[in-house]
Each structure stands twice: as C-alpha cells, then as structure tokens.
Amino acid sequence: MKLCDGVYAYIWRGVFENNCNMYYFGEPLNLLFDPGLARHLDLRFNDMRSDGLNPDDITSVISTHSHPDHFEGCAHFMGGRARVGMHRDEIAFLKEVGPGFFRMMGMEFPSFSFDMELEEGPLSLNGVELEVFLTPGHSPGSVCVYWKEKKVLVCGDLIFRESVGRTDFPGGDSAKLKASIERMAELDIEYLLPGHMDYVSGAVQVKKNFDVIRRYIFPML
C-alpha cells in the first residue's frame, strides 16, 4: 500500500501467526525494512507487485532488530545483490543470544552475513540521506530510521499504535525503552511506521499517540 510518494507499507493482518509489518522506500532508495518470516516472503513480494513494484529492484535491506519475526527473512537476501544491514550492537547481540532465541521460538537459526553495520547518524543511500537512531529498550541494538524529507519514521518494535514493544525478552530494558521513545517524540513525524499493529498518519495523531503512551503505558513499564 502506497502511503506517500516513495513510501509503501505492508501491514501484517494475519491473526494466527506473529509476523512483522514490512516497509519499502522506493526509487532511488530501493530500501526494504524488516522482511519478516522467510516463509511469507512470496506473499509480501506479491503485495509489492500489486503496487507496481519489482522485488528484484531491492538493493538494500535493513532489519530494525534481530528478533526472528523481523529478521529471519533477511537470509533470503544475504549473499545476493542487495546489501543487508543492522546496527552493530544488534549484530553482536544476535551472535550472543540468537541461536537460543530462535530455538525458543521453535525456529532454526539461519546463517547470516551483513554488508552494512549501521551506526547512529546519517545514512546516505543512492543520493538520499536518512537518519539512523539507536533506540535500545526492546533489544540492545534496535534502530529507528527517519526520512526527514518525507517526515517518515520506521520505528520497529519501539512504539506501536497505543502500545510499545516488549521489554521482557533477553536484552530488554524498560527505562531505555522510555528514553528512546522520548527521543523519537521530538522528531517531526507525519507517518509513524511500527513493526506491528497499524501505522499512524498525520502529525496531530502521531503526537497524540506519543501522549497516550506516556500517560497509560509508561506507568506500567
């Protein structure tokens, strides 16, 4: 589904299996975020084709964090044409706890290699500048990616529509999650693109969503 020029959202609507939302920044970025579970990639690629996009045009893939429902599908791209990236802290975390975490989810741990080890700060891809923010809390190396020109924030499992990412998994930290959310609340956002549930559009609604989180969710963390 096209949200605005160059920005596409593929919201996971399945109710019997957990999988993440997938997002795509089109030409000239050709950047895919969080391909999710590998077994559903064909379905997601068909959704892209319905929007007139060609999955073969993907040149970069970013995983906001290493949990299987976001990261497993990255293995499809590794060793191929597309560069695959994740924050360096999350890569280290994946190496440490990944095998056990995948086993806990009843999944085989994939072999992996990364072409991009992300750090906080500007990220230039194909002549377009994005901003990477290290936003720990759900996991140690979780990131949000901001496209200032479009006022779009891909926020992984940091914050959802009227909810937040879990902090009871290995590497989770409620205090860090709250601090990361407050940092992102300072940005000028028209489209808040979370890893689960629906996206939030419109600056007023995005601000309201942050306010709801502060008021009702923060006290429980």
PyRosetta script that sets phi, psi and omega in degrees:
from pyrosetta import init, pose_from_sequence

init()
pose = pose_from_sequence("MKLCDGVYAYIWRGVFENNCNMYYFGEPLNLLFDPGLARHLDLRFNDMRSDGLNPDDITSVISTHSHPDHFEGCAHFMGGRARVGMHRDEIAFLKEVGPGFFRMMGMEFPSFSFDMELEEGPLSLNGVELEVFLTPGHSPGSVCVYWKEKKVLVCGDLIFRESVGRTDFPGGDSAKLKASIERMAELDIEYLLPGHMDYVSGAVQVKKNFDVIRRYIFPML")
pose.set_psi(1, 128.5)
pose.set_omega(1, 179.6)
pose.set_phi(2, -81.3)
pose.set_psi(2, 125.9)
pose.set_omega(2, 178.2)
pose.set_phi(3, -93.2)
pose.set_psi(3, -43.9)
pose.set_omega(3, 175.9)
pose.set_phi(4, -158.0)
pose.set_psi(4, 177.5)
pose.set_omega(4, -176.1)
pose.set_phi(5, -56.3)
pose.set_psi(5, 116.7)
pose.set_omega(5, 176.5)
pose.set_phi(6, 86.9)
pose.set_psi(6, 0.4)
pose.set_omega(6, -176.6)
pose.set_phi(7, -125.9)
pose.set_psi(7, 125.2)
pose.set_omega(7, -176.3)
pose.set_phi(8, -128.2)
pose.set_psi(8, 141.5)
pose.set_omega(8, -179.1)
pose.set_phi(9, -121.5)
pose.set_psi(9, 135.5)
pose.set_omega(9, 176.3)
pose.set_phi(10, -125.3)
pose.set_psi(10, 91.5)
pose.set_omega(10, -174.2)
pose.set_phi(11, -80.5)
pose.set_psi(11, 130.5)
pose.set_omega(11, 179.2)
pose.set_phi(12, -78.1)
pose.set_psi(12, 118.6)
pose.set_omega(12, -177.9)
pose.set_phi(13, -104.9)
pose.set_psi(13, -1.1)
pose.set_omega(13, -179.2)
pose.set_phi(14, -64.1)
pose.set_psi(14, 141.7)
pose.set_omega(14, -177.5)
pose.set_phi(15, -109.2)
pose.set_psi(15, -11.0)
pose.set_omega(15, -176.4)
pose.set_phi(16, -104.9)
pose.set_psi(16, -5.3)
pose.set_omega(16, 179.7)
pose.set_phi(17, -146.9)
pose.set_psi(17, 135.5)
pose.set_omega(17, 177.7)
pose.set_phi(18, -77.1)
pose.set_psi(18, 128.1)
pose.set_omega(18, 173.2)
pose.set_phi(19, -150.8)
pose.set_psi(19, 161.3)
pose.set_omega(19, -174.9)
pose.set_phi(20, -95.6)
pose.set_psi(20, 164.4)
pose.set_omega(20, 167.3)
pose.set_phi(21, -70.8)
pose.set_psi(21, 148.3)
pose.set_omega(21, 178.8)
pose.set_phi(22, -120.6)
pose.set_psi(22, 140.8)
pose.set_omega(22, -179.3)
pose.set_phi(23, -128.8)
pose.set_psi(23, 154.3)
pose.set_omega(23, -178.0)
pose.set_phi(24, -140.4)
pose.set_psi(24, 130.0)
pose.set_omega(24, 170.2)
pose.set_phi(25, -102.1)
pose.set_psi(25, 117.5)
pose.set_omega(25, -173.4)
pose.set_phi(26, -76.9)
pose.set_psi(26, -158.1)
pose.set_omega(26, -178.0)
pose.set_phi(27, -50.9)
pose.set_psi(27, 138.8)
pose.set_omega(27, -0.7)
pose.set_phi(28, -90.8)
pose.set_psi(28, 4.4)
pose.set_omega(28, -176.0)
pose.set_phi(29, -73.0)
pose.set_psi(29, -45.8)
pose.set_omega(29, -176.9)
pose.set_phi(30, 50.3)
pose.set_psi(30, 51.0)
pose.set_omega(30, -171.1)
pose.set_phi(31, -115.0)
pose.set_psi(31, 123.2)
pose.set_omega(31, 179.4)
pose.set_phi(32, -104.1)
pose.set_psi(32, 135.9)
pose.set_omega(32, 176.3)
pose.set_phi(33, -111.4)
pose.set_psi(33, 130.7)
pose.set_omega(33, 169.5)
pose.set_phi(34, 52.8)
pose.set_psi(34, 75.5)
pose.set_omega(34, 179.2)
pose.set_phi(35, -64.7)
pose.set_psi(35, -16.9)
pose.set_omega(35, 174.0)
pose.set_phi(36, 81.4)
pose.set_psi(36, -151.0)
pose.set_omega(36, -177.6)
pose.set_phi(37, -73.9)
pose.set_psi(37, 136.1)
pose.set_omega(37, -173.9)
pose.set_phi(38, -60.8)
pose.set_psi(38, -36.5)
pose.set_omega(38, -174.1)
pose.set_phi(39, -69.1)
pose.set_psi(39, -11.0)
pose.set_omega(39, 178.9)
pose.set_phi(40, -107.1)
pose.set_psi(40, 7.3)
pose.set_omega(40, -176.6)
pose.set_phi(41, -63.1)
pose.set_psi(41, -38.5)
pose.set_omega(41, 179.1)
pose.set_phi(42, -59.3)
pose.set_psi(42, -41.0)
pose.set_omega(42, 177.9)
pose.set_phi(43, -63.2)
pose.set_psi(43, -44.2)
pose.set_omega(43, -179.3)
pose.set_phi(44, -66.7)
pose.set_psi(44, -38.3)
pose.set_omega(44, 178.5)
pose.set_phi(45, -65.5)
pose.set_psi(45, -37.2)
pose.set_omega(45, 176.2)
pose.set_phi(46, -63.6)
pose.set_psi(46, -37.4)
pose.set_omega(46, 176.2)
pose.set_phi(47, -62.2)
pose.set_psi(47, -40.0)
pose.set_omega(47, 177.2)
pose.set_phi(48, -63.1)
pose.set_psi(48, -44.0)
pose.set_omega(48, -179.7)
pose.set_phi(49, -61.8)
pose.set_psi(49, -34.4)
pose.set_omega(49, 177.6)
pose.set_phi(50, -63.0)
pose.set_psi(50, -23.5)
pose.set_omega(50, 176.7)
pose.set_phi(51, -93.1)
pose.set_psi(51, 9.3)
pose.set_omega(51, 179.4)
pose.set_phi(52, 79.9)
pose.set_psi(52, 18.1)
pose.set_omega(52, -179.7)
pose.set_phi(53, -102.4)
pose.set_psi(53, 151.2)
pose.set_omega(53, 178.3)
pose.set_phi(54, -111.5)
pose.set_psi(54, 113.1)
pose.set_omega(54, 179.4)
pose.set_phi(55, -56.0)
pose.set_psi(55, -24.4)
pose.set_omega(55, 178.6)
pose.set_phi(56, -68.5)
pose.set_psi(56, -13.9)
pose.set_omega(56, 179.2)
pose.set_phi(57, -82.7)
pose.set_psi(57, -8.5)
pose.set_omega(57, -179.1)
pose.set_phi(58, -62.6)
pose.set_psi(58, 123.5)
pose.set_omega(58, 179.7)
pose.set_phi(59, -112.7)
pose.set_psi(59, -15.6)
pose.set_omega(59, 178.6)
pose.set_phi(60, -142.2)
pose.set_psi(60, 144.4)
pose.set_omega(60, 177.7)
pose.set_phi(61, -132.1)
pose.set_psi(61, 129.7)
pose.set_omega(61, 175.8)
pose.set_phi(62, -120.7)
pose.set_psi(62, 130.0)
pose.set_omega(62, 172.2)
pose.set_phi(63, -100.6)
pose.set_psi(63, 124.2)
pose.set_omega(63, -178.7)
pose.set_phi(64, -66.8)
pose.set_psi(64, -26.7)
pose.set_omega(64, 174.4)
pose.set_phi(65, -165.4)
pose.set_psi(65, 177.6)
pose.set_omega(65, -166.0)
pose.set_phi(66, -98.9)
pose.set_psi(66, 8.2)
pose.set_omega(66, 178.6)
pose.set_phi(67, -64.8)
pose.set_psi(67, 143.7)
pose.set_omega(67, -171.6)
pose.set_phi(68, -54.6)
pose.set_psi(68, -37.0)
pose.set_omega(68, -176.8)
pose.set_phi(69, -70.2)
pose.set_psi(69, -9.8)
pose.set_omega(69, 174.8)
pose.set_phi(70, -109.8)
pose.set_psi(70, -35.0)
pose.set_omega(70, -165.3)
pose.set_phi(71, -100.2)
pose.set_psi(71, -30.2)
pose.set_omega(71, -168.5)
pose.set_phi(72, -53.8)
pose.set_psi(72, -41.8)
pose.set_omega(72, -177.6)
pose.set_phi(73, -65.8)
pose.set_psi(73, -13.8)
pose.set_omega(73, 177.4)
pose.set_phi(74, -60.3)
pose.set_psi(74, -29.6)
pose.set_omega(74, -178.7)
pose.set_phi(75, -59.2)
pose.set_psi(75, -27.0)
pose.set_omega(75, 178.6)
pose.set_phi(76, -60.3)
pose.set_psi(76, -32.2)
pose.set_omega(76, -174.0)
pose.set_phi(77, -95.7)
pose.set_psi(77, -19.1)
pose.set_omega(77, -174.0)
pose.set_phi(78, -68.0)
pose.set_psi(78, 133.4)
pose.set_omega(78, -177.2)
pose.set_phi(79, 84.2)
pose.set_psi(79, 1.6)
pose.set_omega(79, 179.8)
pose.set_phi(80, -107.3)
pose.set_psi(80, -152.5)
pose.set_omega(80, -174.8)
pose.set_phi(81, -74.2)
pose.set_psi(81, -34.7)
pose.set_omega(81, -175.2)
pose.set_phi(82, -81.4)
pose.set_psi(82, 141.7)
pose.set_omega(82, 172.8)
pose.set_phi(83, -84.4)
pose.set_psi(83, 138.1)
pose.set_omega(83, -177.6)
pose.set_phi(84, -115.4)
pose.set_psi(84, 132.0)
pose.set_omega(84, -176.6)
pose.set_phi(85, -134.0)
pose.set_psi(85, 153.6)
pose.set_omega(85, 172.9)
pose.set_phi(86, -155.5)
pose.set_psi(86, 159.9)
pose.set_omega(86, -179.4)
pose.set_phi(87, -64.9)
pose.set_psi(87, 143.9)
pose.set_omega(87, -176.1)
pose.set_phi(88, -60.1)
pose.set_psi(88, -33.1)
pose.set_omega(88, 177.5)
pose.set_phi(89, -67.0)
pose.set_psi(89, -35.1)
pose.set_omega(89, 180.0)
pose.set_phi(90, -74.9)
pose.set_psi(90, -32.8)
pose.set_omega(90, 175.5)
pose.set_phi(91, -62.7)
pose.set_psi(91, -43.7)
pose.set_omega(91, 177.1)
pose.set_phi(92, -63.1)
pose.set_psi(92, -39.7)
pose.set_omega(92, 178.0)
pose.set_phi(93, -64.4)
pose.set_psi(93, -41.6)
pose.set_omega(93, 178.7)
pose.set_phi(94, -60.4)
pose.set_psi(94, -43.5)
pose.set_omega(94, -179.9)
pose.set_phi(95, -63.3)
pose.set_psi(95, -32.9)
pose.set_omega(95, -176.3)
pose.set_phi(96, -79.6)
pose.set_psi(96, -48.7)
pose.set_omega(96, -171.7)
pose.set_phi(97, -114.8)
pose.set_psi(97, -7.6)
pose.set_omega(97, -174.6)
pose.set_phi(98, -54.9)
pose.set_psi(98, -52.3)
pose.set_omega(98, -178.3)
pose.set_phi(99, -56.1)
pose.set_psi(99, -45.0)
pose.set_omega(99, 179.1)
pose.set_phi(100, -67.0)
pose.set_psi(100, -37.5)
pose.set_omega(100, -179.3)
pose.set_phi(101, -67.3)
pose.set_psi(101, -42.0)
pose.set_omega(101, 177.7)
pose.set_phi(102, -63.7)
pose.set_psi(102, -42.0)
pose.set_omega(102, 177.9)
pose.set_phi(103, -61.6)
pose.set_psi(103, -39.2)
pose.set_omega(103, 178.7)
pose.set_phi(104, -60.2)
pose.set_psi(104, -31.0)
pose.set_omega(104, 179.1)
pose.set_phi(105, -90.4)
pose.set_psi(105, 4.4)
pose.set_omega(105, 179.6)
pose.set_phi(106, 72.3)
pose.set_psi(106, 30.4)
pose.set_omega(106, -175.0)
pose.set_phi(107, -124.5)
pose.set_psi(107, 152.5)
pose.set_omega(107, 175.9)
pose.set_phi(108, -79.9)
pose.set_psi(108, 137.2)
pose.set_omega(108, 179.7)
pose.set_phi(109, -77.3)
pose.set_psi(109, 121.7)
pose.set_omega(109, -176.5)
pose.set_phi(110, -79.6)
pose.set_psi(110, 153.1)
pose.set_omega(110, 168.4)
pose.set_phi(111, -72.0)
pose.set_psi(111, 148.5)
pose.set_omega(111, -175.2)
pose.set_phi(112, -149.4)
pose.set_psi(112, 154.7)
pose.set_omega(112, 172.4)
pose.set_phi(113, -149.9)
pose.set_psi(113, 147.8)
pose.set_omega(113, -176.2)
pose.set_phi(114, -120.0)
pose.set_psi(114, 139.6)
pose.set_omega(114, 176.3)
pose.set_phi(115, -95.0)
pose.set_psi(115, -20.3)
pose.set_omega(115, -179.6)
pose.set_phi(116, -131.3)
pose.set_psi(116, 120.0)
pose.set_omega(116, 171.1)
pose.set_phi(117, -100.9)
pose.set_psi(117, 103.6)
pose.set_omega(117, -172.1)
pose.set_phi(118, -73.1)
pose.set_psi(118, 149.7)
pose.set_omega(118, 171.7)
pose.set_phi(119, -132.0)
pose.set_psi(119, 160.7)
pose.set_omega(119, 176.4)
pose.set_phi(120, -64.8)
pose.set_psi(120, 137.3)
pose.set_omega(120, 177.9)
pose.set_phi(121, 131.5)
pose.set_psi(121, -171.0)
pose.set_omega(121, -178.2)
pose.set_phi(122, -63.1)
pose.set_psi(122, 143.9)
pose.set_omega(122, 175.3)
pose.set_phi(123, -131.3)
pose.set_psi(123, 112.9)
pose.set_omega(123, -178.7)
pose.set_phi(124, -100.0)
pose.set_psi(124, 122.0)
pose.set_omega(124, 178.3)
pose.set_phi(125, -130.1)
pose.set_psi(125, 121.0)
pose.set_omega(125, 175.9)
pose.set_phi(126, 50.9)
pose.set_psi(126, 40.4)
pose.set_omega(126, 175.6)
pose.set_phi(127, 83.8)
pose.set_psi(127, 3.2)
pose.set_omega(127, 178.4)
pose.set_phi(128, -113.5)
pose.set_psi(128, 134.4)
pose.set_omega(128, -179.1)
pose.set_phi(129, -100.8)
pose.set_psi(129, 124.4)
pose.set_omega(129, 173.6)
pose.set_phi(130, -110.5)
pose.set_psi(130, 171.2)
pose.set_omega(130, 177.3)
pose.set_phi(131, -125.3)
pose.set_psi(131, 126.0)
pose.set_omega(131, 177.9)
pose.set_phi(132, -98.7)
pose.set_psi(132, 130.0)
pose.set_omega(132, 175.9)
pose.set_phi(133, -117.5)
pose.set_psi(133, 128.0)
pose.set_omega(133, 171.9)
pose.set_phi(134, -78.9)
pose.set_psi(134, 118.4)
pose.set_omega(134, -173.7)
pose.set_phi(135, -129.6)
pose.set_psi(135, 73.1)
pose.set_omega(135, -179.2)
pose.set_phi(136, -67.1)
pose.set_psi(136, 162.8)
pose.set_omega(136, 179.5)
pose.set_phi(137, 143.2)
pose.set_psi(137, -55.7)
pose.set_omega(137, 173.5)
pose.set_phi(138, -76.5)
pose.set_psi(138, -38.0)
pose.set_omega(138, 171.4)
pose.set_phi(139, -151.0)
pose.set_psi(139, 162.5)
pose.set_omega(139, -171.9)
pose.set_phi(140, -63.9)
pose.set_psi(140, -33.0)
pose.set_omega(140, -175.8)
pose.set_phi(141, -114.9)
pose.set_psi(141, 25.5)
pose.set_omega(141, 176.9)
pose.set_phi(142, -61.8)
pose.set_psi(142, 144.8)
pose.set_omega(142, 177.7)
pose.set_phi(143, -127.4)
pose.set_psi(143, 155.9)
pose.set_omega(143, 163.4)
pose.set_phi(144, -114.3)
pose.set_psi(144, 146.9)
pose.set_omega(144, 179.0)
pose.set_phi(145, -123.3)
pose.set_psi(145, 126.7)
pose.set_omega(145, -173.3)
pose.set_phi(146, -113.9)
pose.set_psi(146, 128.6)
pose.set_omega(146, 172.3)
pose.set_phi(147, -106.5)
pose.set_psi(147, 96.0)
pose.set_omega(147, -171.7)
pose.set_phi(148, -60.7)
pose.set_psi(148, -40.3)
pose.set_omega(148, -178.4)
pose.set_phi(149, -57.8)
pose.set_psi(149, -39.0)
pose.set_omega(149, -178.6)
pose.set_phi(150, -95.7)
pose.set_psi(150, -8.4)
pose.set_omega(150, -175.9)
pose.set_phi(151, 58.2)
pose.set_psi(151, 45.6)
pose.set_omega(151, -176.8)
pose.set_phi(152, -115.4)
pose.set_psi(152, 132.4)
pose.set_omega(152, 175.6)
pose.set_phi(153, -123.0)
pose.set_psi(153, 116.7)
pose.set_omega(153, 168.9)
pose.set_phi(154, -87.3)
pose.set_psi(154, 116.2)
pose.set_omega(154, -167.6)
pose.set_phi(155, -117.7)
pose.set_psi(155, 10.0)
pose.set_omega(155, 175.7)
pose.set_phi(156, 53.7)
pose.set_psi(156, -134.7)
pose.set_omega(156, -178.8)
pose.set_phi(157, -103.2)
pose.set_psi(157, 27.3)
pose.set_omega(157, 174.9)
pose.set_phi(158, -71.5)
pose.set_psi(158, -53.8)
pose.set_omega(158, -174.9)
pose.set_phi(159, -144.7)
pose.set_psi(159, 142.4)
pose.set_omega(159, 178.5)
pose.set_phi(160, -118.7)
pose.set_psi(160, -174.0)
pose.set_omega(160, 170.7)
pose.set_phi(161, -70.7)
pose.set_psi(161, 108.8)
pose.set_omega(161, 178.8)
pose.set_phi(162, 58.8)
pose.set_psi(162, 29.9)
pose.set_omega(162, 176.4)
pose.set_phi(163, -160.0)
pose.set_psi(163, 178.3)
pose.set_omega(163, -179.7)
pose.set_phi(164, -139.2)
pose.set_psi(164, 168.6)
pose.set_omega(164, 177.6)
pose.set_phi(165, -70.7)
pose.set_psi(165, 153.6)
pose.set_omega(165, 179.7)
pose.set_phi(166, -67.8)
pose.set_psi(166, 149.3)
pose.set_omega(166, 176.0)
pose.set_phi(167, -120.7)
pose.set_psi(167, 9.8)
pose.set_omega(167, -178.9)
pose.set_phi(168, -95.9)
pose.set_psi(168, 1.3)
pose.set_omega(168, 172.5)
pose.set_phi(169, -80.7)
pose.set_psi(169, 163.0)
pose.set_omega(169, 175.5)
pose.set_phi(170, -53.6)
pose.set_psi(170, 133.4)
pose.set_omega(170, 179.3)
pose.set_phi(171, 86.1)
pose.set_psi(171, -2.7)
pose.set_omega(171, 179.1)
pose.set_phi(172, -77.1)
pose.set_psi(172, 151.8)
pose.set_omega(172, -178.1)
pose.set_phi(173, -155.6)
pose.set_psi(173, 111.6)
pose.set_omega(173, -175.1)
pose.set_phi(174, -63.4)
pose.set_psi(174, -41.9)
pose.set_omega(174, -179.5)
pose.set_phi(175, -62.8)
pose.set_psi(175, -41.5)
pose.set_omega(175, 179.2)
pose.set_phi(176, -68.9)
pose.set_psi(176, -35.9)
pose.set_omega(176, 177.9)
pose.set_phi(177, -61.0)
pose.set_psi(177, -46.8)
pose.set_omega(177, 179.5)
pose.set_phi(178, -61.4)
pose.set_psi(178, -43.8)
pose.set_omega(178, 179.6)
pose.set_phi(179, -63.5)
pose.set_psi(179, -39.5)
pose.set_omega(179, 178.5)
pose.set_phi(180, -65.6)
pose.set_psi(180, -41.0)
pose.set_omega(180, 178.1)
pose.set_phi(181, -61.8)
pose.set_psi(181, -42.7)
pose.set_omega(181, 179.6)
pose.set_phi(182, -62.9)
pose.set_psi(182, -36.9)
pose.set_omega(182, 176.7)
pose.set_phi(183, -61.8)
pose.set_psi(183, -44.9)
pose.set_omega(183, -177.2)
pose.set_phi(184, -71.0)
pose.set_psi(184, -26.9)
pose.set_omega(184, 178.9)
pose.set_phi(185, -65.4)
pose.set_psi(185, -18.3)
pose.set_omega(185, -179.8)
pose.set_phi(186, -80.3)
pose.set_psi(186, -12.3)
pose.set_omega(186, -177.7)
pose.set_phi(187, -79.6)
pose.set_psi(187, 157.0)
pose.set_omega(187, 175.1)
pose.set_phi(188, -87.6)
pose.set_psi(188, 102.8)
pose.set_omega(188, -170.8)
pose.set_phi(189, -120.9)
pose.set_psi(189, 127.6)
pose.set_omega(189, 171.9)
pose.set_phi(190, -102.0)
pose.set_psi(190, -29.0)
pose.set_omega(190, 179.3)
pose.set_phi(191, -131.0)
pose.set_psi(191, 115.5)
pose.set_omega(191, 175.8)
pose.set_phi(192, -101.2)
pose.set_psi(192, 115.3)
pose.set_omega(192, -171.4)
pose.set_phi(193, -112.8)
pose.set_psi(193, 93.7)
pose.set_omega(193, -176.5)
pose.set_phi(194, -87.1)
pose.set_psi(194, 166.5)
pose.set_omega(194, -178.4)
pose.set_phi(195, -74.0)
pose.set_psi(195, -19.0)
pose.set_omega(195, 178.9)
pose.set_phi(196, -144.7)
pose.set_psi(196, 167.8)
pose.set_omega(196, -175.4)
pose.set_phi(197, 63.0)
pose.set_psi(197, -166.1)
pose.set_omega(197, -174.8)
pose.set_phi(198, -90.7)
pose.set_psi(198, 161.9)
pose.set_omega(198, 175.1)
pose.set_phi(199, -76.8)
pose.set_psi(199, 165.8)
pose.set_omega(199, 177.9)
pose.set_phi(200, -119.8)
pose.set_psi(200, 127.9)
pose.set_omega(200, -178.0)
pose.set_phi(201, -123.2)
pose.set_psi(201, 147.5)
pose.set_omega(201, -179.0)
pose.set_phi(202, 94.2)
pose.set_psi(202, 129.1)
pose.set_omega(202, -175.4)
pose.set_phi(203, -58.1)
pose.set_psi(203, -37.7)
pose.set_omega(203, -179.1)
pose.set_phi(204, -65.2)
pose.set_psi(204, -45.3)
pose.set_omega(204, -179.4)
pose.set_phi(205, -68.1)
pose.set_psi(205, -35.5)
pose.set_omega(205, 177.3)
pose.set_phi(206, -64.6)
pose.set_psi(206, -45.6)
pose.set_omega(206, 178.1)
pose.set_phi(207, -61.8)
pose.set_psi(207, -41.8)
pose.set_omega(207, 177.8)
pose.set_phi(208, -60.7)
pose.set_psi(208, -38.4)
pose.set_omega(208, 179.9)
pose.set_phi(209, -64.2)
pose.set_psi(209, -43.3)
pose.set_omega(209, 176.0)
pose.set_phi(210, -61.1)
pose.set_psi(210, -40.1)
pose.set_omega(210, -179.9)
pose.set_phi(211, -64.7)
pose.set_psi(211, -40.1)
pose.set_omega(211, 177.8)
pose.set_phi(212, -62.6)
pose.set_psi(212, -41.9)
pose.set_omega(212, 179.5)
pose.set_phi(213, -61.7)
pose.set_psi(213, -46.1)
pose.set_omega(213, -179.9)
pose.set_phi(214, -60.4)
pose.set_psi(214, -43.6)
pose.set_omega(214, -172.2)
pose.set_phi(215, -75.8)
pose.set_psi(215, -42.6)
pose.set_omega(215, -170.3)
pose.set_phi(216, -107.9)
pose.set_psi(216, -27.1)
pose.set_omega(216, -175.1)
pose.set_phi(217, -99.0)
pose.set_psi(217, -41.2)
pose.set_omega(217, -178.4)
pose.set_phi(218, -54.3)
pose.set_psi(218, -41.6)
pose.set_omega(218, -178.8)
pose.set_phi(219, -62.4)
pose.set_psi(219, -19.1)
pose.set_omega(219, -178.7)
pose.set_phi(220, -92.2)
pose.set_psi(220, -8.2)
pose.set_omega(220, -176.5)
pose.set_phi(221, -86.2)
pose.dump_pdb("model.pdb")
